[in-house]
Amino acid sequence: MSDLLRGAALSYRALFTWLNPLGYLSSRIVRPIGIAVVFTATTSHYGAPLGPTLVGTSLLAGAHAVIYGMALAVGNERNFGTMPIWLASPQNILGAVCQRALPHLADGFVSGFLTYLVCSALYRNLLLPIDVFAVLLLLALVSAFGTGLVVAGLNLRVRDTFLWPNIAVLAMILFSGVLLAPAQLPGLLRPAASAFPLSHLMSSVRAGPGLGHLADSVLAELVTGACWAAAGVLVVRFALRRRPSD
């Protein structure tokens, strides 16, 4: 266990380009809170309930940290010129990618939790108790990990580090129900919503703050995350069969 944590910490220090006080504060604290305030203010202005958007943008802040962190954990190997050495090392690359995700899972929890607390205080609206939101955030991070694994695998082949995480987060904003309920999407796009992380959690949040609604979404969200993780394993293995571009 100590070797696992030590390796995760070393990769975080070496590859996470925002690892300085100002960079971390802006990317992991100020930016997600600002996005949550803008989205919540905009949707409430047009008549949408304030609470679900506040919860959704806070969950999105956590997922954002995981997806971009895992993308950088692979993409920066190429940006720093160490990709060939890393791939030639005698280790399980898939296991190494999962190991490198650990600090970003912790980052995601801090980012999402602080976003929820600050925005709830600003809007004086605590839709969910703190402990309930913490459980939802943990589920969101597990689900986002699967998506992050897919993105990390794609970054073994693609030179642009931010291309796939940008696409993944934009798709989650559109389909997960953070801003729009799936019923408001065009008819052809509605079935796709249930395949995205956060979508099942958000459907329960929009159904009401009762714990019964939230309990129903746990299994569906875990299955969604597991499907994305399985897809991520396949993407990583496919990328490793061909020599990734330097």
C-alpha positions in Angstrom: 0.0 0.0 0.0 2.8 2.4 0.8 4.4 1.8 -2.6 1.1 2.4 -4.3 0.6 5.7 -2.5 4.3 6.7 -3.0 4.1 6.1 -6.8 0.8 8.0 -7.0 2.3 11.0 -5.1 5.5 11.0 -7.3 3.5 11.0 -10.5 1.3 13.8 -9.2 4.4 15.9 -8.4 6.1 15.2 -11.7 3.2 15.4 -14.1 0.5 17.7 -12.7 1.3 21.1 -14.2 -0.8 23.1 -11.8 1.1 21.9 -8.7 1.9 25.3 -7.2 -0.2 27.3 -4.8 -1.6 29.8 -7.3 -2.1 27.3 -10.1 -3.9 24.8 -7.8 -6.1 27.5 -6.2 -7.2 28.8 -9.6 -7.7 25.5 -11.3 -9.2 23.4 -8.4 -10.9 26.0 -6.2 -11.7 29.3 -7.9 -12.5 28.0 -11.4 -15.1 25.4 -10.4 -16.8 27.7 -8.0 -16.9 30.4 -10.7 -18.4 28.0 -13.2 -21.0 26.8 -10.7 -22.0 30.4 -9.9 -22.4 31.3 -13.6 -24.3 28.1 -14.5 -26.6 28.3 -11.4 -27.3 32.0 -12.0 -28.0 31.5 -15.7 -30.4 28.6 -15.3 -32.2 30.1 -12.3 -32.7 33.3 -14.3 -34.6 31.3 -16.9 -36.8 29.6 -14.3 -35.0 26.4 -13.6 -34.9 25.3 -10.0 -31.7 26.5 -8.3 -31.0 23.5 -6.2 -30.4 20.8 -8.8 -28.1 23.0 -10.9 -26.1 23.8 -7.8 -25.7 20.1 -6.9 -25.0 19.2 -10.5 -22.2 21.8 -11.0 -20.6 20.7 -7.8 -20.6 17.1 -8.9 -19.2 18.3 -12.3 -16.4 20.1 -10.5 -15.3 16.8 -9.0 -15.6 14.9 -12.3 -13.7 17.6 -14.1 -10.7 17.3 -11.8 -10.6 13.5 -12.3 -10.9 13.5 -16.1 -8.4 16.3 -16.7 -6.0 15.0 -14.1 -5.9 11.5 -15.6 -5.5 13.1 -19.1 -2.5 15.0 -17.9 -1.1 12.0 -16.1 -0.6 10.4 -19.5 -0.4 13.3 -21.9 2.4 15.1 -20.0 4.6 12.1 -20.4 4.7 13.0 -24.1 4.8 16.8 -23.4 7.8 16.3 -21.1 9.5 13.9 -23.5 9.4 10.9 -21.2 6.7 8.8 -23.0 9.2 6.3 -24.6 11.0 5.7 -21.2 7.7 5.3 -19.3 6.4 2.8 -21.8 9.6 0.8 -21.9 9.7 0.5 -18.1 9.0 -2.9 -16.6 5.5 -2.1 -15.2 1.9 -2.6 -16.0 0.9 0.6 -17.8 -2.8 0.1 -17.2 -2.1 -0.4 -13.5 0.2 2.7 -13.6 -2.6 4.8 -15.1 -5.0 3.7 -12.4 -2.4 4.4 -9.7 -1.9 7.9 -11.0 -5.6 8.5 -10.8 -5.6 8.3 -6.9 -4.4 11.9 -6.2 -6.9 13.3 -8.7 -9.8 11.4 -7.1 -8.8 13.1 -3.8 -8.5 16.4 -5.7 -12.0 15.9 -7.2 -13.5 15.3 -3.8 -11.9 18.5 -2.4 -12.9 20.5 -5.4 -16.5 19.3 -5.6 -17.1 19.5 -1.9 -15.8 23.0 -1.5 -17.8 24.1 -4.6 -21.0 22.8 -3.0 -20.3 24.4 0.4 -19.4 27.8 -1.0 -22.2 28.0 -3.6 -24.8 26.7 -1.0 -23.6 29.5 1.3 -23.7 32.1 -1.5 -27.2 31.2 -2.6 -28.4 30.2 0.9 -29.7 26.9 -0.6 -28.6 23.6 0.9 -30.7 21.2 -1.2 -29.0 18.0 0.2 -27.4 17.4 3.6 -23.7 17.5 3.6 -23.3 13.8 4.3 -25.7 12.9 1.5 -23.9 15.1 -1.0 -20.6 13.6 0.0 -21.9 10.1 -0.9 -23.1 11.4 -4.2 -19.8 13.0 -4.9 -17.9 9.8 -4.2 -20.2 8.0 -6.6 -19.6 10.7 -9.2 -15.9 10.3 -8.8 -16.0 6.6 -9.3 -18.1 7.0 -12.4 -15.8 9.8 -13.7 -12.8 7.5 -13.2 -14.1 5.2 -15.9 -14.4 8.2 -18.3 -10.9 9.4 -17.3 -9.5 6.0 -18.1 -10.9 6.2 -21.6 -9.4 9.7 -22.0 -6.1 8.5 -20.7 -6.0 5.7 -23.2 -6.8 8.0 -26.0 -4.0 10.3 -24.9 -1.6 7.5 -25.5 -2.3 8.0 -29.2 -3.2 11.7 -29.5 -0.7 14.5 -29.3 -3.2 17.2 -28.1 -3.4 16.6 -24.4 -6.6 18.6 -23.9 -8.6 17.5 -27.0 -10.4 14.4 -25.5 -10.9 15.7 -21.9 -12.5 18.8 -23.4 -14.8 16.7 -25.5 -15.6 14.4 -22.5 -16.5 17.3 -20.1 -18.5 19.1 -22.8 -20.5 15.9 -23.4 -21.1 15.4 -19.7 -22.4 19.0 -19.4 -24.8 18.4 -22.3 -26.0 14.9 -21.5 -25.6 14.3 -17.7 -28.5 16.6 -16.6 -26.3 19.1 -14.9 -27.8 22.0 -16.8 -30.7 20.4 -18.7 -33.0 17.5 -17.8 -32.8 14.7 -20.4 -36.5 15.4 -21.2 -35.4 18.9 -22.6 -33.0 17.4 -25.1 -34.0 16.7 -28.7 -35.7 13.3 -29.0 -32.9 11.6 -30.8 -30.4 12.5 -28.0 -32.4 11.5 -25.0 -31.5 7.8 -25.0 -27.8 8.8 -24.9 -28.1 10.6 -21.6 -28.3 7.5 -19.5 -24.9 6.4 -20.8 -23.0 9.3 -19.3 -21.6 9.7 -15.8 -23.7 11.8 -13.3 -26.9 11.3 -15.4 -28.4 8.8 -12.9 -27.4 10.9 -9.9 -28.9 14.0 -11.5 -32.2 12.3 -12.4 -32.6 11.4 -8.7 -31.7 14.9 -7.6 -34.2 16.4 -9.9 -36.9 14.0 -8.7 -36.6 15.4 -5.2 -34.3 15.5 -2.2 -35.7 12.4 -0.6 -33.2 9.7 0.2 -35.4 7.1 -1.6 -34.8 8.7 -4.9 -31.1 8.9 -4.3 -30.8 5.3 -3.3 -32.3 4.2 -6.6 -29.6 5.9 -8.6 -26.6 4.2 -6.8 -26.6 0.9 -8.7 -27.3 2.6 -12.0 -24.4 5.0 -11.5 -22.0 2.3 -10.5 -22.9 0.2 -13.5 -22.4 3.3 -15.8 -19.0 3.8 -14.2 -18.1 0.2 -14.6 -19.0 0.2 -18.3 -16.8 3.3 -18.9 -13.9 1.7 -16.9 -14.2 -1.5 -19.1 -14.2 0.6 -22.2 -11.1 2.4 -20.8 -9.3 -0.9 -20.3 -10.0 -1.8 -23.9 -8.8 1.6 -25.2 -5.6 1.5 -23.2 -4.8 -2.1 -24.3 -5.5 -1.2 -28.0 -3.3 1.9 -27.7 -0.5 -0.1 -26.3 -0.6 -2.7 -29.0 0.6 0.0 -31.4 3.5 2.2 -30.5 2.1 5.5 -29.3 3.4 8.6 -31.0 6.2 10.3 -29.2 
